Amino acid sequence: MFLTIGTTGTPERPATDLGYLLHKHPGKAQTFSTSHGTAHVFYPEASAERCTAALLLEVDPVALVRRGKGKGRGGAPDAALAQYVNDRPYAASSLLSVAMTTVFKSALNGACRVMPERARETLPLRIEVPALPARGGTELVHKIFGPLGWTRVDAVAVPLDERFPEWGDSRYVRLVLEGELRLADALRQLYVLLPVLDDAKHYWVAPDEVDKLLRAGEGWLADHPEQKLITSRYLSRRWGLTRQATERLELVRLAESDDLEVESVDNAVDETTDTEERPVPLAGQRRAAVLEALRAAGASRVLDLGCGQGQLVQALLEDVRFTEIVGVDVSMRALTVAARRLKLDRMGERQAGRVTLRQGALTYTDKQLKGYDAAVLSEVIEHLDLPRLPALEYAVFGSARPRTVLVTTPNVEYNVRWETLPAGHARHGDHRFEWTRAEFRAWAERVAARHGYAVEFVSVGPDDPEVGPPTQMAVFTMTAADGKTAARGKTAAGAKTAAAGSTADGPTGNGPTGNGPPGNGSTGNGSTGNGSTGKEAVGDKAVGDKAVGYVAVGIGSTDDTTIRNGPADDGSAGNEPAPHTPADSGPAHKAAADSGPAHNNALANGEQTRSAPADGGPARSAPAGDGQTPHAPAGDGPAPNGPVGDGRPAAGRTTARETTKEGRAA
């Protein structure tokens, strides 16, 4: 597919000014990627007297077939010849028009910052199209290009086979145009008239094609004698769109004849007469609140997690600032309805490139969901069983980690204001729970603290002074710049400084361990002594990119074990209790070694874990990074404490995986 644009010049006004107007350097060959292939721009000749720019479009036939599936796509007249063998890669068509908007966008708009006055002037242009499909023959070509100011319109029919002239001519012509026109006007005419002569488009004609036609046809289409044919063919004979375009072109013609603005002509309807305000449904208010929060966060790439039937995706598509929108839902039926609502099979090519619908469960991590600016969970969490909620929390906040997360959920306190909702019933039959404002706030603050986010709360809908709004929204904003926990900067990276002055490593033996001078914060190495009633310290364990402290405490011989966990972006220990796991009997845990002192594991914020009993001597404690760590009573041996280093248990220290069968249940 080939097109050349040439001009002539003088030493005072060289022809190479064409390079400035096209924004393409005459001394370079440039390549551009398009949706169906690759476009090349180069200059066969470039001198002060004559300059010619060539646009060569290489169409990928496989991509054309794949992207052309579905009603209204790939509708070229010869596409039925064969799936991968047809005239589309060679004949000038709507594919070339779309490539022109990509390669010569500034020239089409008549913009040139370097030579603005030259862009407003007419040039002696020569345009050649070697293979142009023309349904209507050379006669139609002259009817269309003749009234547009070209002094020469040369259209020569291409024979089917030069060796067999009796076969006649094909529907393709060699087109040569010469005349004095503005470069922008010439490119706009080609953009509209190439698919008009071909009488086909490779993409579905959406309503926004009317605006494209009027923009490209400004100044010449309203008064063109073949306006109806051009409008009908460009809009693929869609009667509704053709009528709309014709009416607007008529307004343009009337305004130009009276030297008025179009708005002053089309003033028969007073828009202020309809002043009745209609209440906005709660779903609409919720979408408006989400859109406002996304705009405030500056998000452009957005995940709609649990997109359902695509209402929010549709609203996001209407705002051009959202350049990439991904809707995820576990239900294929819902995604099918969403695709039908969005009319994906009929959507324009550029618009369709902004949206993706994917099937996926939100309780599982997905690497493809990482790196987005924002994620929205609109009325989603209440559809999960509470035991499954932590999995969703980690998948979104721990794995995907978007910069901003919006979560909306019903406020159960407001249910008393719904007259048709029976007392004690949820708003939807699939709601597994509905939270009060206090419950939602507590959950959101806990998730934010665990995963390194700050959280704010927004009321959605009318805010009742007694029961609050019908919908509550939490806006989570990531606090760590790199998406990692603060433990990297405070706990792990600060392992050498956070516990300055702690006890240094001591030798391991059956007797008491000697105390060394203050070390650099590394964990002491010592074997844990046996004790049937002792308490065992377990160090920090890194989970994903989160530092989570686990403390297992065995009491007496009943193995009544409590696990305390807590994510720590700030290095602090958690305080959320897990259920106790009783065991039968016997000592709480079996130590990993027979004798020697145990080392306490002090957390970075000064909170202490407890040490296992040793064989003899009093227990001693070492200070943590930011405060003195109290020590727990031990057996008969000294047990110098050591601070947490990189989150791994010290050598010789008993971990939860090294416990006995009874302790492993904890």
Phi and psi in degrees as a GROMACS rama.xvg file:
@    title "Ramachandran Plot"
@    xaxis  label "Phi"
@    yaxis  label "Psi"
@TYPE xy
-137.003  143.637  PHE-2
-150.816  134.811  LEU-3
-123.85  144.642  THR-4
-128.501  118.743  ILE-5
-126.174  159.023  GLY-6
-150.542  164.591  THR-7
-116.914  162.483  THR-8
-154.718  -174.079  GLY-9
-128.353  168.687  THR-10
-58.9227  -31.9226  PRO-11
-74.3022  -38.3742  GLU-12
-125.799  81.1579  ARG-13
-64.0303  152.177  PRO-14
-68.3131  -21.8375  ALA-15
-69.0652  -4.5638  THR-16
-60.4388  -17.9489  ASP-17
-57.3923  -33.624  LEU-18
-62.59  -37.6659  GLY-19
-67.0085  -40.891  TYR-20
-69.5681  -33.9599  LEU-21
-87.5132  -8.93211  LEU-22
60.7042  35.8377  HIS-23
-134.462  123.723  LYS-24
-69.9592  130.055  HIS-25
-64.7567  -21.2676  PRO-26
-90.8006  5.67113  GLY-27
-128.622  150.894  LYS-28
-103.73  124.234  ALA-29
-117.566  151.199  GLN-30
-126.045  139.482  THR-31
-134.108  141.727  PHE-32
-91.6087  133.939  SER-33
-120.313  174.425  THR-34
-68.0107  -22.0506  SER-35
-123.733  12.6942  HIS-36
164.994  -150.454  GLY-37
-129.63  134.294  THR-38
-107.794  136.109  ALA-39
-119.265  136.75  HIS-40
-121.969  127.414  VAL-41
-151.662  170.219  PHE-42
-119.904  106.547  TYR-43
-62.6019  -31.7454  PRO-44
-145.637  142.573  GLU-45
-152.33  101.534  ALA-46
-142.776  174.468  SER-47
-66.389  -28.4976  ALA-48
-85.9435  -34.3882  GLU-49
-149.972  135.388  ARG-50
-139.948  133.221  CYS-51
-131.121  127.53  THR-52
-106.401  137.667  ALA-53
-118.405  137.905  ALA-54
-115.17  115.59  LEU-55
-113.381  122.917  LEU-56
-111.992  117.648  LEU-57
-96.5228  113.869  GLU-58
-94.6121  132.393  VAL-59
-85.1276  109.444  ASP-60
-64.5492  -30.5026  PRO-61
-68.554  -45.3928  VAL-62
-63.3866  -34.3399  ALA-63
-64.1124  -40.8648  LEU-64
-70.4016  -43.6141  VAL-65
-66.0908  -42.8453  ARG-66
-78.5598  -15.7698  ARG-67
-93.471  6.72855  GLY-68
-71.1234  147.015  LYS-69
105.076  158.84  GLY-70
-62.3644  134.102  LYS-71
87.7625  -5.26026  GLY-72
-112.073  150.897  ARG-73
63.3887  33.5074  GLY-74
-86.9071  33.5042  GLY-75
-69.9855  145.194  ALA-76
-58.3848  -35.1389  PRO-77
-98.8  11.8235  ASP-78
-67.7101  -23.1024  ALA-79
-79.196  -6.2337  ALA-80
-56.5717  -48.3195  LEU-81
-166.298  156.697  ALA-82
-63.2979  -41.5799  GLN-83
-112.255  0.098416  TYR-84
-123.053  105.708  VAL-85
-159.404  -174.06  ASN-86
-87.1002  -2.32904  ASP-87
-60.1408  -37.7547  ARG-88
-72.8179  -9.07979  PRO-89
-119.626  -33.9855  TYR-90
-92.4344  138.287  ALA-91
-64.3464  129.298  ALA-92
-152.697  -161.622  SER-93
-63.5361  -22.9531  SER-94
-61.7156  -41.0458  LEU-95
-70.1633  -35.1607  LEU-96
-62.5325  -44.4922  SER-97
-64.9975  -39.0044  VAL-98
-63.5779  -35.8153  ALA-99
-63.0049  -39.2056  MET-100
-66.3367  -26.3897  THR-101
-80.6879  -43.1932  THR-102
-86.1365  -40.4032  VAL-103
-114.589  41.2286  PHE-104
-61.111  -48.1279  LYS-105
-65.4954  -39.955  SER-106
-65.2768  -37.3751  ALA-107
-62.0286  -35.069  LEU-108
-83.5156  -3.29639  ASN-109
72.496  26.6176  GLY-110
-103.404  134.629  ALA-111
-155.984  105.319  CYS-112
-70.5894  -29.9003  ARG-113
-76.9483  -41.6525  VAL-114
-132.741  69.024  MET-115
-64.4883  -35.0518  PRO-116
-69.6089  -32.3174  GLU-117
-67.9725  -33.9256  ARG-118
-67.6487  -24.8673  ALA-119
-88.4441  -7.81218  ARG-120
-94.196  158.583  GLU-121
-81.9899  151.977  THR-122
-127.629  150.809  LEU-123
-76.0761  100.017  PRO-124
-103.595  149.835  LEU-125
-136.088  120.062  ARG-126
-120.064  131.87  ILE-127
-125.718  135.425  GLU-128
-127.485  105.772  VAL-129
-65.1436  -33.5057  PRO-130
-136.231  104.067  ALA-131
-124.03  115.114  LEU-132
-69.0759  128.788  PRO-133
-132.026  100.692  ALA-134
-81.5914  105.208  ARG-135
127.962  -9.62903  GLY-136
75.8322  -169.931  GLY-137
-65.6744  -28.2826  THR-138
-62.7413  -43.6459  GLU-139
-66.2165  -35.249  LEU-140
-60.1131  -44.5803  VAL-141
-66.1813  -37.5245  HIS-142
-64.6555  -33.1649  LYS-143
-84.125  -46.1134  ILE-144
-87.7095  -21.4875  PHE-145
-58.3434  -47.3753  GLY-146
-75.5072  5.02552  PRO-147
-99.4209  9.5827  LEU-148
97.8845  3.93297  GLY-149
-79.4891  131.405  TRP-150
-79.3173  -22.6388  THR-151
-136.804  123.478  ARG-152
-123.999  103.791  VAL-153
-112.409  111.661  ASP-154
-123.219  113.271  ALA-155
-112.932  125.327  VAL-156
-68.7394  140.129  ALA-157
-92.8924  123.217  VAL-158
-67.7516  153.967  PRO-159
-61.3324  -42.3387  LEU-160
-155.161  120.706  ASP-161
-63.3611  -24.1342  GLU-162
-76.5933  -18.1954  ARG-163
-128.901  76.3051  PHE-164
-61.5907  -22.9093  PRO-165
-67.6513  -15.5403  GLU-166
-70.8593  -20.781  TRP-167
90.4962  -169.947  GLY-168
-94.3263  152.66  ASP-169
-83.4258  -178.218  SER-170
-89.2442  10.4029  ARG-171
-100.037  147.314  TYR-172
-131.207  155.311  VAL-173
-96.4095  119.791  ARG-174
-108.957  131.973  LEU-175
-130.014  125.612  VAL-176
-119.945  133.355  LEU-177
-135.607  140.681  GLU-178
167.448  172.91  GLY-179
-97.2653  104.157  GLU-180
-141.047  159.165  LEU-181
-67.869  141.955  ARG-182
-60.004  -40.9584  LEU-183
-62.2082  -40.2405  ALA-184
-65.1367  -40.8811  ASP-185
-64.3439  -43.0765  ALA-186
-66.9464  -38.4856  LEU-187
-65.3825  -39.107  ARG-188
-62.2976  -43.9872  GLN-189
-63.805  -39.6169  LEU-190
-58.2721  -39.8146  TYR-191
-82.9504  -43.1583  VAL-192
-85.4223  -20.9184  LEU-193
-60.7746  -52.7873  LEU-194
-68.8219  -23.7892  PRO-195
-66.8728  -45.9325  VAL-196
-66.9881  -36.6783  LEU-197
-70.6898  -24.7688  ASP-198
58.6703  40.291  ASP-199
-163.425  157.226  ALA-200
-135.395  149.159  LYS-201
-87.8595  1.79172  HIS-202
-136.89  163.399  TYR-203
-70.1157  135.787  TRP-204
-85.5385  106.542  VAL-205
-92.1352  168.468  ALA-206
-58.1773  -26.5793  PRO-207
-70.1961  -9.27132  ASP-208
-66.2923  -25.5678  GLU-209
-63.2557  -44.7656  VAL-210
-63.5874  -40.3216  ASP-211
-61.7199  -42.5118  LYS-212
-63.0168  -43.8795  LEU-213
-68.4491  -36.1273  LEU-214
-66.3825  -46.9528  ARG-215
-71.7226  -27.0552  ALA-216
-92.6513  8.22253  GLY-217
-62.635  126.889  GLU-218
95.035  -13.7484  GLY-219
-140.519  -27.0836  TRP-220
-77.5504  -35.139  LEU-221
-60.954  -33.0597  ALA-222
-104.949  9.06136  ASP-223
-73.6777  134.259  HIS-224
-64.3724  -22.907  PRO-225
-104.226  33.2361  GLU-226
-59.5825  -44.3209  GLN-227
-63.4171  -42.8679  LYS-228
-65.5551  -43.8889  LEU-229
-62.1248  -45.2233  ILE-230
-64.6483  -44.0458  THR-231
-64.7794  -45.7175  SER-232
-70.0482  -40.1671  ARG-233
-61.6936  -36.4532  TYR-234
-93.7542  20.695  LEU-235
54.8787  34.609  SER-236
58.8369  29.102  ARG-237
-79.0265  111.073  ARG-238
-60.6421  -43.7529  TRP-239
-62.2645  -44.4088  GLY-240
-69.9585  -36.8671  LEU-241
-63.9529  -42.4877  THR-242
-64.0739  -41.6341  ARG-243
-61.673  -44.7107  GLN-244
-65.6203  -39.5245  ALA-245
-64.2676  -42.1842  THR-246
-63.3626  -41.2672  GLU-247
-70.4266  -35.4431  ARG-248
-66.812  -34.5103  LEU-249
-65.9409  -40.1172  GLU-250
-62.178  -40.0236  LEU-251
-62.8177  -42.697  VAL-252
-63.552  -43.5289  ARG-253
-64.4021  -41.5979  LEU-254
-64.4831  -41.1497  ALA-255
-67.4792  -36.8108  GLU-256
-67.5723  -31.5514  SER-257
-99.8664  4.19094  ASP-258
57.0435  47.7351  ASP-259
-124.28  167.668  LEU-260
-80.8918  150.45  GLU-261
-61.0334  -37.5906  VAL-262
-63.5364  -33.0331  GLU-263
-73.9298  -21.692  SER-264
-82.9774  -41.1954  VAL-265
-91.7154  72.7496  ASP-266
-129.465  27.2067  ASN-267
-74.6336  -24.204  ALA-268
-106.663  126.939  VAL-269
-91.3516  108.306  ASP-270
-69.7919  -14.573  GLU-271
-82.0271  -7.50295  THR-272
-72.3901  -28.6931  THR-273
-90.9075  89.0634  ASP-274
-105.835  2.79196  THR-275
-70.6409  128.328  GLU-276
-92.7163  129.217  GLU-277
-105.066  138.482  ARG-278
-64.5988  139.157  PRO-279
-86.0069  126.947  VAL-280
-58.729  156.335  PRO-281
-60.4897  -36.8422  LEU-282
-61.9537  -39.2176  ALA-283
-66.8592  -39.9426  GLY-284
-64.4586  -36.0942  GLN-285
-66.6945  -45.0648  ARG-286
-63.0157  -39.6995  ARG-287
-62.5464  -40.607  ALA-288
-65.5202  -39.8482  ALA-289
-65.3123  -45.2042  VAL-290
-62.0842  -40.3396  LEU-291
-63.5747  -41.8807  GLU-292
-66.9305  -38.0845  ALA-293
-66.4596  -40.2611  LEU-294
-65.3815  -41.4877  ARG-295
-63.2683  -31.7589  ALA-296
-80.6888  -8.84226  ALA-297
71.4931  28.2189  GLY-298
-79.2362  141.802  ALA-299
-123.573  -27.2362  SER-300
-112.507  114.205  ARG-301
-124.788  138.32  VAL-302
-102.969  128.384  LEU-303
-105.461  94.4536  ASP-304
-86.1218  118.418  LEU-305
80.1006  50.9636  GLY-306
-71.5207  -17.3504  CYS-307
61.6066  -128.148  GLY-308
-91.2337  11.2542  GLN-309
86.0587  19.5104  GLY-310
-63.4643  -44.9112  GLN-311
-69.9912  -37.7457  LEU-312
-59.6131  -40.9717  VAL-313
-63.0641  -41.6095  GLN-314
-66.6866  -37.2726  ALA-315
-66.201  -36.336  LEU-316
-64.9406  -24.9801  LEU-317
-74.541  -12.0542  GLU-318
-110.525  117.856  ASP-319
-70.1694  -13.9129  VAL-320
-69.7645  -20.6499  ARG-321
-90.3681  99.8431  PHE-322
-83.9438  -24.2151  THR-323
-140.343  125.516  GLU-324
-128.438  124.712  ILE-325
-120.507  119.885  VAL-326
-101.075  128.424  GLY-327
-123.436  131.862  VAL-328
-152.411  150.467  ASP-329
-78.9759  -19.2575  VAL-330
-94.5247  117.962  SER-331
-67.5439  -31.9624  MET-332
-63.3723  -43.0545  ARG-333
-63.8815  -40.03  ALA-334
-65.9235  -35.0646  LEU-335
-65.1021  -42.3756  THR-336
-64.1312  -39.6551  VAL-337
-63.2058  -42.8798  ALA-338
-62.7397  -37.6476  ALA-339
-68.9454  -39.6553  ARG-340
-63.7611  -41.4679  ARG-341
-79.1087  -12.7489  LEU-342
56.4856  51.4208  LYS-343
-60.872  -34.531  LEU-344
-72.2097  -16.3829  ASP-345
-113.272  1.28557  ARG-346
-72.0765  146.453  MET-347
-59.6924  155.054  GLY-348
-60.0732  -45.3303  GLU-349
-68.2401  -40.5166  ARG-350
-66.7238  -40.663  GLN-351
-64.5943  -27.0255  ALA-352
-72.0912  -10.98  GLY-353
-89.1445  -16.6665  ARG-354
-123.527  142.257  VAL-355
-138.059  134.401  THR-356
-112.104  129.167  LEU-357
-133.402  144.98  ARG-358
-89.9117  134.969  GLN-359
-174.179  151.26  GLY-360
-95.5992  130.652  ALA-361
-75.5878  -7.91788  LEU-362
-89.9064  3.8753  THR-363
-121.137  142.841  TYR-364
-72.8567  150.043  THR-365
-144.242  115.08  ASP-366
-61.7899  -27.3653  LYS-367
-72.5361  -9.55528  GLN-368
-94.6792  2.96129  LEU-369
-82.6027  153.484  LYS-370
89.0473  9.71379  GLY-371
-91.2327  157.27  TYR-372
-72.9872  -36.5743  ASP-373
-151.961  154.199  ALA-374
-132.398  143.035  ALA-375
-121.041  126.555  VAL-376
-115.201  85.0256  LEU-377
-95.0769  110.43  SER-378
55.325  51.2352  GLU-379
-116.668  -46.5374  VAL-380
-63.1833  -29.3788  ILE-381
-71.7077  -9.29089  GLU-382
-89.8442  -0.224772  HIS-383
-103.63  146.834  LEU-384
-66.3938  143.758  ASP-385
-55.8867  -38.1495  LEU-386
-64.3267  -20.1657  PRO-387
-89.7554  -10.2424  ARG-388
-62.9869  -40.1786  LEU-389
-59.0165  -32.8531  PRO-390
-65.5306  -41.081  ALA-391
-64.925  -41.2551  LEU-392
-56.4642  -47.2354  GLU-393
-70.2931  -39.4561  TYR-394
-60.5819  -37.5592  ALA-395
-88.7152  -55.7383  VAL-396
-84.0047  -29.1941  PHE-397
-94.919  -33.8385  GLY-398
-102.437  -60.0212  SER-399
-67.06  -44.7332  ALA-400
49.5652  58.9205  ARG-401
-68.0042  160.799  PRO-402
-65.089  -35.1504  ARG-403
-132.552  138.699  THR-404
-129.166  128.721  VAL-405
-111.75  128.129  LEU-406
-126.768  123.143  VAL-407
-117.091  147.914  THR-408
-157.442  153.524  THR-409
-65.1243  149.702  PRO-410
-97.0446  108.971  ASN-411
-64.8752  -24.555  VAL-412
-63.8972  -28.939  GLU-413
-77.8428  -11.7579  TYR-414
-59.0074  -26.2642  ASN-415
-67.5295  -15.6552  VAL-416
-86.4289  -11.1087  ARG-417
-85.0912  111.169  TRP-418
-68.0371  -30.1553  GLU-419
-89.7995  -0.989466  THR-420
-97.2382  116.547  LEU-421
-61.7582  150.387  PRO-422
-60.9983  135.712  ALA-423
82.9804  -2.31257  GLY-424
-95.5504  148.405  HIS-425
-80.9054  162.246  ALA-426
-69.4563  -25.7928  ARG-427
-135.074  144.371  HIS-428
-64.925  -20.8058  GLY-429
-95.6731  1.02178  ASP-430
-70.4043  122.627  HIS-431
-84.2172  -22.0012  ARG-432
-161.688  160.903  PHE-433
-140.466  130.996  GLU-434
-100.162  152.048  TRP-435
-76.977  172.315  THR-436
-63.2725  -39.5241  ARG-437
-67.0864  -40.1766  ALA-438
-66.5032  -43.0432  GLU-439
-65.1856  -40.9988  PHE-440
-63.8008  -42.2461  ARG-441
-64.0115  -43.0729  ALA-442
-63.2354  -46.2016  TRP-443
-64.2502  -42.6957  ALA-444
-66.4379  -35.5276  GLU-445
-67.1122  -43.1321  ARG-446
-64.6888  -42.0729  VAL-447
-62.3063  -44.7429  ALA-448
-65.5923  -34.7795  ALA-449
-72.4223  -32.7599  ARG-450
-115.862  8.98933  HIS-451
81.4809  43.3122  GLY-452
-125.497  153.511  TYR-453
-100.106  149.501  ALA-454
-132.611  138.928  VAL-455
-126.62  157.414  GLU-456
-120.131  136.789  PHE-457
-127.098  135.993  VAL-458
-86.9719  136.462  SER-459
-120.246  123.325  VAL-460
94.6512  -179.253  GLY-461
-62.4173  128.042  PRO-462
-91.3342  101.722  ASP-463
-72.8926  132.854  ASP-464
-64.1766  -21.566  PRO-465
-97.3603  -45.3752  GLU-466
-113.194  -0.741771  VAL-467
82.9404  -166.851  GLY-468
-81.8242  161.494  PRO-469
-69.5938  -29.9275  PRO-470
-127.278  139.487  THR-471
-116.919  140.353  GLN-472
-128.732  134.778  MET-473
-108.235  131.806  ALA-474
-110.402  106.499  VAL-475
-93.5822  132.471  PHE-476
-126.259  127.679  THR-477
-64.9738  134.117  MET-478
-96.1091  -31.0721  THR-479
-84.5878  131.272  ALA-480
-65.6318  -36.4437  ALA-481
-96.644  6.98184  ASP-482
79.604  0.872379  GLY-483
-96.4346  167.008  LYS-484
-76.2742  158.419  THR-485
-67.0157  -10.9527  ALA-486
-61.8663  -27.9649  ALA-487
-64.344  -36.7608  ARG-488
-91.4945  -24.3586  GLY-489
-108.732  -39.2595  LYS-490
-98.6533  -59.3915  THR-491
-70.9197  -50.9932  ALA-492
-69.3822  -25.285  ALA-493
-96.7647  21.9848  GLY-494
-63.8107  -27.7612  ALA-495
-85.7431  -23.1167  LYS-496
-108.112  -22.048  THR-497
-69.6943  -24.0169  ALA-498
-122.871  40.5788  ALA-499
-60.0568  134.723  ALA-500
92.3905  5.84614  GLY-501
-79.2291  167.925  SER-502
-68.5094  137.549  THR-503
-78.9066  172.16  ALA-504
-63.3158  141.272  ASP-505
-122.827  158.59  GLY-506
-70.3342  153.415  PRO-507
-98.6462  137.287  THR-508
-165.835  -172.023  GLY-509
-85.5945  -15.0813  ASN-510
-99.6355  -167.502  GLY-511
-66.7733  149.789  PRO-512
-93.7631  133.018  THR-513
-73.7378  145.627  GLY-514
-87.8788  129.666  ASN-515
-96.0679  178.966  GLY-516
-69.5574  164.681  PRO-517
-57.3976  131.568  PRO-518
-97.5082  -160.006  GLY-519
-104.064  18.6668  ASN-520
96.8803  2.23495  GLY-521
-79.0362  155.152  SER-522
-77.9218  134.223  THR-523
-68.2089  150.272  GLY-524
-105.526  121.636  ASN-525
-161.464  154.31  GLY-526
-85.2675  144.062  SER-527
-82.3691  128.86  THR-528
-76.6921  159.259  GLY-529
-74.0191  145.785  ASN-530
-164.372  124.407  GLY-531
-79.5412  -16.4911  SER-532
-122.761  20.2745  THR-533
-84.0477  -179.93  GLY-534
-123.995  137.851  LYS-535
-112.489  137.334  GLU-536
-101.23  133.456  ALA-537
-121.591  130.112  VAL-538
-77.9528  -177.253  GLY-539
-67.2835  146.804  ASP-540
-125.168  128.865  LYS-541
-82.4102  123.348  ALA-542
-113.829  112.19  VAL-543
62.3191  -124.891  GLY-544
-109.632  24.2175  ASP-545
-112.186  140.255  LYS-546
-95.2243  113.427  ALA-547
-118.877  126.168  VAL-548
-87.144  133.943  GLY-549
-119.935  130.459  TYR-550
-126.283  113.115  VAL-551
-102.221  126.82  ALA-552
-121.249  116.425  VAL-553
-98.0972  130.531  GLY-554
-117.812  122.244  ILE-555
61.1542  -148.066  GLY-556
-107.825  11.209  SER-557
-94.0082  -5.91976  THR-558
56.2462  38.2884  ASP-559
-77.5318  99.6951  ASP-560
-110.301  133.327  THR-561
-116.475  133.315  THR-562
-108.409  125.214  ILE-563
-111.773  127.703  ARG-564
-129.179  160.038  ASN-565
-174.389  127.376  GLY-566
-68.9195  147.614  PRO-567
-138.205  89.8072  ALA-568
-69.719  -28.2873  ASP-569
-101.009  9.18126  ASP-570
85.5333  0.822591  GLY-571
-83.1866  157.785  SER-572
-82.8315  151.321  ALA-573
-77.2713  166.864  GLY-574
-138.492  24.928  ASN-575
-94.6074  115.231  GLU-576
-75.4421  143.689  PRO-577
-103.488  161.448  ALA-578
-59.3017  144.084  PRO-579
-73.5828  144.768  HIS-580
-117.48  103.515  THR-581
-73.7823  150.511  PRO-582
-119.421  -178.634  ALA-583
-76.0542  -64.7336  ASP-584
-170.277  178.063  SER-585
100.271  177.615  GLY-586
-64.8836  153.614  PRO-587
-62.4792  -52.4016  ALA-588
-146.365  151.461  HIS-589
-96.3069  128.696  LYS-590
-71.832  158.401  ALA-591
-78.2403  -23.3829  ALA-592
-128.233  166.109  ALA-593
-83.1885  -31.5277  ASP-594
-151.093  170.901  SER-595
110.252  162.093  GLY-596
-78.2576  154.761  PRO-597
-103.739  150.494  ALA-598
-109.948  126.519  HIS-599
-70.8767  152.314  ASN-600
-113.008  99.3169  ASN-601
-87.8698  132.86  ALA-602
-75.6243  162.711  LEU-603
-65.951  -22.1589  ALA-604
-97.1253  9.97527  ASN-605
100.304  -9.01865  GLY-606
-81.9422  142.721  GLU-607
-113.461  143.318  GLN-608
-94.0629  169.388  THR-609
-105.952  150.959  ARG-610
-98.2529  155.554  SER-611
-80.0723  152.379  ALA-612
-67.9007  146.531  PRO-613
-108.361  -171.324  ALA-614
-81.6669  -34.2936  ASP-615
-162.563  152.527  GLY-616
95.2484  156.579  GLY-617
-72.6055  153.955  PRO-618
-86.6504  142.75  ALA-619
-120.272  150.685  ARG-620
-117.134  149.392  SER-621
-110.035  148.142  ALA-622
-70.0532  149.315  PRO-623
-86.8608  -170.978  ALA-624
-64.5706  -40.7467  GLY-625
-124.464  22.2104  ASP-626
175.851  165.676  GLY-627
-74.2094  130.284  GLN-628
-94.0842  121.083  THR-629
-68.7684  150.937  PRO-630
-110.555  152.577  HIS-631
-94.5291  150.89  ALA-632
-62.3835  143.103  PRO-633
-127.795  -157.293  ALA-634
-85.8444  -125.346  GLY-635
-105.528  -2.44264  ASP-636
-113.912  155.092  GLY-637
-69.8759  143.26  PRO-638
-135.763  85.5702  ALA-639
-63.5359  139.137  PRO-640
-88.8674  152.245  ASN-641
-131.005  150.034  GLY-642
-78.7135  165.233  PRO-643
-70.7231  133.925  VAL-644
-99.2905  -100.756  GLY-645
-96.0404  16.6437  ASP-646
92.1317  1.248  GLY-647
-105.176  144.455  ARG-648
-64.4753  145.382  PRO-649
-69.9687  159.298  ALA-650
-62.4206  134.16  ALA-651
88.0698  -8.22667  GLY-652
-89.5751  142.696  ARG-653
-82.0391  126.341  THR-654
-100.94  171.964  THR-655
-64.6856  -26.9439  ALA-656
-79.898  -10.8892  ARG-657
-101.888  6.80496  GLU-658
-78.9826  173.142  THR-659
-72.9694  176.031  THR-660
-58.1482  -39.5288  LYS-661
-68.1215  -43.82  GLU-662
-70.4212  -27.4138  GLY-663
-66.5884  -24.8274  ARG-664
-64.2504  -26.5255  ALA-665
